[in-house]
Amino acid sequence: MPVGGADWYKEQPTNRNFLNPIGFILKLEKFEGVDFFCQSANLPDINMPTTQVASQFRNLPIIPGGGIEFGDLTVTFIVDEDLTNYRSVHDWMAGLAQMDSDDKYRALITDGGDRMPLSQQNNSQDAGRVTSATNDGAIFSDAKLIILSARNIPLVELSFEDTYPKSLSALEYNQNATDIEYLQATVTLGYKLHEYTTPF
């Protein structure tokens, strides 16, 4: 009897092409020009913690399912000459952190007010008075990572919900450079969850 049984041919892959590392498109709602100049982006890792039970000899793993932990989304992009895309990330972080005043935070909320207008209809109690809830659309940004085939045809779409910036790399200028290598920056994004939402 042949290895794999009589239906061995049914177990063969239908697509024998390998994943192309340069075949991707990144779409970010909030970053101006970051997705256009994007050089690299990662498909983040996921981890599922395992609950363990103590025993006399060693801890024994039981059925997994203690939730999912998502890795960070890391995006590297070429910085434009006016630093427009770099500053869009910088100002987003400065606004969220209220780095030097409330003005940057207010500007951040105002600029993003059209993304989720319904989120402002919820009310919350603040020291005895009713105020509008903070607009979530101004704080977060959704993103999509589209994987392309070897013929640059969209195959898989990965959606990231409510991304937010965690870090932005420095820009290193160097007069001693022998060749022009355009400056790149890397932004690390956290997010609520990612899921495959392939519409193709």
C-alpha positions as CSV (number, residue, x, y, z in Angstrom):
1,M,0.0,0.0,0.0
2,P,1.6,3.4,-1.0
3,V,2.6,5.8,1.7
4,G,-0.3,8.1,2.6
5,G,-3.0,5.8,1.3
6,A,-4.8,5.8,-2.0
7,D,-5.8,9.5,-1.6
8,W,-2.3,10.8,-1.2
9,Y,-2.8,13.2,-4.1
10,K,-5.5,15.1,-2.3
11,E,-3.0,16.1,0.4
12,Q,-0.9,18.0,-2.0
13,P,-0.9,21.8,-1.8
14,T,-3.1,23.6,-4.3
15,N,-0.8,26.6,-4.4
16,R,2.9,25.8,-4.7
17,N,4.1,29.4,-4.7
18,F,6.1,30.6,-1.8
19,L,5.3,33.8,0.2
20,N,6.9,36.8,-1.4
21,P,8.5,39.1,1.2
22,I,8.0,42.3,-0.9
23,G,4.5,41.5,-1.9
24,F,2.4,43.6,0.5
25,I,0.4,46.8,0.8
26,L,0.0,48.7,4.1
27,K,-3.0,51.0,4.6
28,L,-3.1,53.3,7.7
29,E,-5.9,55.6,8.3
30,K,-4.2,58.2,10.5
31,F,-0.6,58.4,9.2
32,E,-0.1,60.9,6.4
33,G,2.2,59.4,3.8
34,V,3.5,56.6,6.1
35,D,1.8,53.8,4.1
36,F,2.8,55.3,0.8
37,F,6.5,55.3,1.8
38,C,6.3,52.1,3.7
39,Q,9.4,49.9,3.3
40,S,8.6,47.0,5.6
41,A,5.9,45.8,7.9
42,N,5.5,42.7,10.0
43,L,2.8,40.2,10.5
44,P,2.9,40.2,14.4
45,D,3.2,37.0,16.4
46,I,0.5,35.7,18.7
47,N,0.9,33.8,21.9
48,M,-1.6,31.8,23.9
49,P,-0.7,31.4,27.6
50,T,-1.2,28.0,29.2
51,T,-2.5,27.6,32.7
52,Q,-0.5,25.2,34.8
53,V,-1.4,23.0,37.7
54,A,1.2,22.5,40.5
55,S,2.1,19.0,41.3
56,Q,4.7,17.3,43.6
57,F,7.2,16.8,40.8
58,R,6.6,19.6,38.2
59,N,3.9,22.0,37.0
60,L,1.6,20.3,34.6
61,P,0.1,22.2,31.6
62,I,-3.7,21.8,31.2
63,I,-6.0,22.7,28.3
64,P,-4.7,25.9,26.7
65,G,-7.1,28.8,26.2
66,G,-6.1,31.6,28.6
67,G,-6.6,34.3,26.1
68,I,-4.5,35.6,23.2
69,E,-1.5,38.0,23.4
70,F,-0.7,39.9,20.2
71,G,2.8,41.1,19.3
72,D,3.5,44.6,18.1
73,L,3.0,45.9,14.5
74,T,6.3,47.4,13.4
75,V,6.4,49.6,10.3
76,T,9.5,51.1,8.7
77,F,9.0,54.0,6.2
78,I,11.1,56.4,4.2
79,V,10.8,59.9,5.7
80,D,9.8,62.6,3.2
81,E,11.8,65.8,2.8
82,D,9.3,67.9,4.8
83,L,9.1,65.3,7.6
84,T,5.3,65.3,7.1
85,N,4.9,61.5,7.7
86,Y,7.5,61.5,10.6
87,R,5.7,64.5,12.3
88,S,2.3,62.9,11.8
89,V,3.5,60.0,14.1
90,H,5.4,62.4,16.4
91,D,2.4,64.7,16.9
92,W,0.1,61.8,17.5
93,M,2.3,60.5,20.3
94,A,2.8,64.0,21.7
95,G,-0.9,64.6,21.7
96,L,-1.7,61.3,23.4
97,A,1.0,61.9,26.1
98,Q,0.0,65.6,26.4
99,M,3.7,66.2,26.2
100,D,3.9,70.0,27.1
101,S,0.3,71.2,27.1
102,D,-3.3,70.3,26.5
103,D,-3.3,72.0,23.1
104,K,-1.8,69.0,21.3
105,Y,-4.3,66.7,22.8
106,R,-7.2,69.0,21.9
107,A,-5.9,69.3,18.3
108,L,-5.6,65.5,18.1
109,I,-9.2,65.0,19.2
110,T,-10.5,67.7,16.8
111,D,-8.6,66.3,13.8
112,G,-9.9,62.8,14.3
113,G,-13.5,63.8,15.1
114,D,-14.8,62.6,11.8
115,R,-13.6,59.0,12.1
116,M,-16.1,57.8,14.7
117,P,-18.6,60.6,15.2
118,L,-21.0,58.3,17.0
119,S,-18.5,57.7,19.8
120,Q,-19.1,61.2,21.0
121,Q,-22.7,60.6,21.7
122,N,-22.0,58.6,24.8
123,N,-22.0,60.6,28.0
124,S,-19.9,60.1,31.1
125,Q,-20.0,61.7,34.6
126,D,-17.1,63.9,35.5
127,A,-17.2,65.5,39.0
128,G,-21.0,65.7,39.0
129,R,-21.5,67.1,35.5
130,V,-22.3,65.3,32.2
131,T,-19.6,65.6,29.5
132,S,-19.2,64.0,26.1
133,A,-17.0,60.9,25.9
134,T,-13.6,61.2,24.3
135,N,-13.7,60.5,20.6
136,D,-12.1,57.0,20.2
137,G,-11.5,57.7,16.5
138,A,-9.2,60.5,17.3
139,I,-7.0,58.4,19.6
140,F,-6.7,55.2,17.6
141,S,-6.2,54.3,13.9
142,D,-7.2,51.2,12.0
143,A,-4.8,49.5,9.7
144,K,-4.8,46.9,7.0
145,L,-2.0,44.7,5.7
146,I,-2.7,43.2,2.3
147,I,-0.6,40.3,1.1
148,L,0.0,40.0,-2.6
149,S,0.5,37.0,-4.8
150,A,3.6,36.5,-7.0
151,R,1.6,38.4,-9.7
152,N,0.8,41.3,-7.3
153,I,-2.8,40.2,-6.9
154,P,-4.3,40.8,-3.5
155,L,-4.8,37.4,-1.7
156,V,-5.1,38.0,2.0
157,E,-6.1,41.0,4.1
158,L,-5.2,41.3,7.8
159,S,-7.1,44.0,9.7
160,F,-5.7,45.7,12.8
161,E,-8.2,47.3,15.1
162,D,-7.5,50.5,17.1
163,T,-3.7,50.8,16.6
164,Y,-1.8,53.3,18.7
165,P,1.9,54.4,18.6
166,K,4.3,53.0,21.3
167,S,7.6,54.2,20.0
168,L,9.2,56.1,17.1
169,S,12.8,55.7,16.1
170,A,15.4,58.5,15.8
171,L,16.6,60.1,12.6
172,E,20.4,59.9,12.1
173,Y,22.0,62.6,10.0
174,N,25.6,62.0,8.8
175,Q,27.9,64.3,6.8
176,N,30.4,61.5,6.3
177,A,28.1,59.3,4.3
178,T,29.7,58.3,1.0
179,D,26.4,57.5,-0.7
180,I,22.9,59.0,-0.3
181,E,20.7,56.6,1.7
182,Y,17.4,58.2,2.4
183,L,16.5,58.3,6.0
184,Q,14.0,55.8,7.4
185,A,12.1,55.6,10.6
186,T,10.4,52.8,12.4
187,V,7.2,53.1,14.4
188,T,6.0,50.4,16.8
189,L,2.3,50.1,17.1
190,G,0.1,48.3,19.7
191,Y,-3.4,47.4,18.9
192,K,-6.6,45.8,20.3
193,L,-6.7,42.8,18.0
194,H,-5.9,41.6,14.4
195,E,-8.0,39.3,12.3
196,Y,-8.1,38.0,8.8
197,T,-10.8,39.9,6.9
198,T,-10.0,38.8,3.3
199,P,-12.7,40.3,1.0
200,F,-11.1,39.0,-2.2
